[in-house]
Amino acid sequence: MIEEITSEAITDELRQDEFELALQDGVEDETLLEDPGAIKFSISSYGADYTVDSLVKRMRGEAFKIPDFQRQFVWTFKHASKFIESLLMGLPVPGIFLYKEAETNEHLVIDGQQRLRTLQAFYDGVLRGKEFKLQGVREPWLNKTYKTLDPSDVLKLDDSIVHATVFKQDKPEDVLDSIYFVFERINTGGIRLSPQEIRNCISLGPFIERVKALNGYPSWRAVFGPINNRSKDEELIVRFAALYTKGNAYARPMNGFLNKFSAAMNKVDKADLDKLDETFRYTIDKINSAIGPRAFRIIRSLNAAAYDSVMVGLARRLDKGNPPADEAVSMAYDGLIATNDFKQACERATADEENVKTRLNLATAAFAAL
């Protein structure tokens, strides 16, 4: 089945929630308030009925991938046992929701990981490090493991059917925008995912792995502060890389720009990733030594717009060699953030193309003369 769907703009309330959560973590990012507007997607989807033993085989072979943010298994022994009992009784069970990756044919589990993990655990005989015996179920299955089930029950369980809805995006082909919107709207245990948490799942690959490694870099941690539990620190690394590399081609919304960039960067050569890695480290080392923890904090919280422009402007200067002294960098930074035009570009409509261009140009000019 082929459908055309339209993403509705994220509500003002949800955007405000994201903004306030970021502020609580010490990051001011006005782009979280931007309205992405309506985007049209063409997706194809179909239903597939899997036998339980085929699902377990796919889980063991990692053909079905559980996203990082869903790693935690929360079902109790009794809850998991009741699910197995439902299958043994022949009762219908909720289906699962999968995204099919076109190039690898791997399936990303968008909804249903608790059920799939329960099945694998029962077949493997271990749940939460303990022997998986059915609990809170009726006879004749009470205290049974998969190995001790009657042969007829084993066959019935193996042949039980779980329905899956599988989808993929057909258009646009350059970035999987629909997948991001699906992740935002699917129930994920009551926790609304941050843009970078979704990005880490959808665009997981060599570039995202580099970002995760850079997030532990000492100079970055010294400037940003403690690890952010919603991956905002990782997003800022992506944001620097995107604007440093493709800043001249920036188009709003910021999240869409970062999504497209992340997907594309997973396909570049290792040498390109090495260069970007080195540039980030070199730049944040200079920021740390010249400015320290006060960097990017125009008022009190770390300002994401000040961060991306200062980092890009200084990186461009460092690319020319003969690095300036820390004192000169500090003075240039203080002069920049005191500029009215720069402050305005960092405080209002920070995702607009003109404001991004303005602050990048001002930062580049401030460090170019050093």
Secondary structure, DSSP 8 states (H G I E B T S, - for coil): -EEEEEE----HHHHHHHHHHHHHTTEE-GGGG-----EEEEEEEEEEEEEHHHHHHHHHTTSEE--GGG------HHHHHHHHHHHHTT-----EEEEE-TTT--EEEEE-HHHHHHHHHHHHTEETTEE----S--TTSTT--TTTS-HHHHHHHHH-EEEEEEEEEEESSSS-HHHHHHHHHS--TT----HHHHHHHHT-SHHHHHHHHHTT-HHHHHHH-S--TTSHHHHHHHHHHHHHHHGGG--S-HHHHHHHHHHHHTTS-HHHHHHHHHHHHHHHHHHHHHTGGGTT-SSSSEEHHHHHHHHHHHHHHHTTSS---HHHHHHHHHHHHT-HHHHHHHHSSTTSHHHHHHHHHHHHHHHHT-
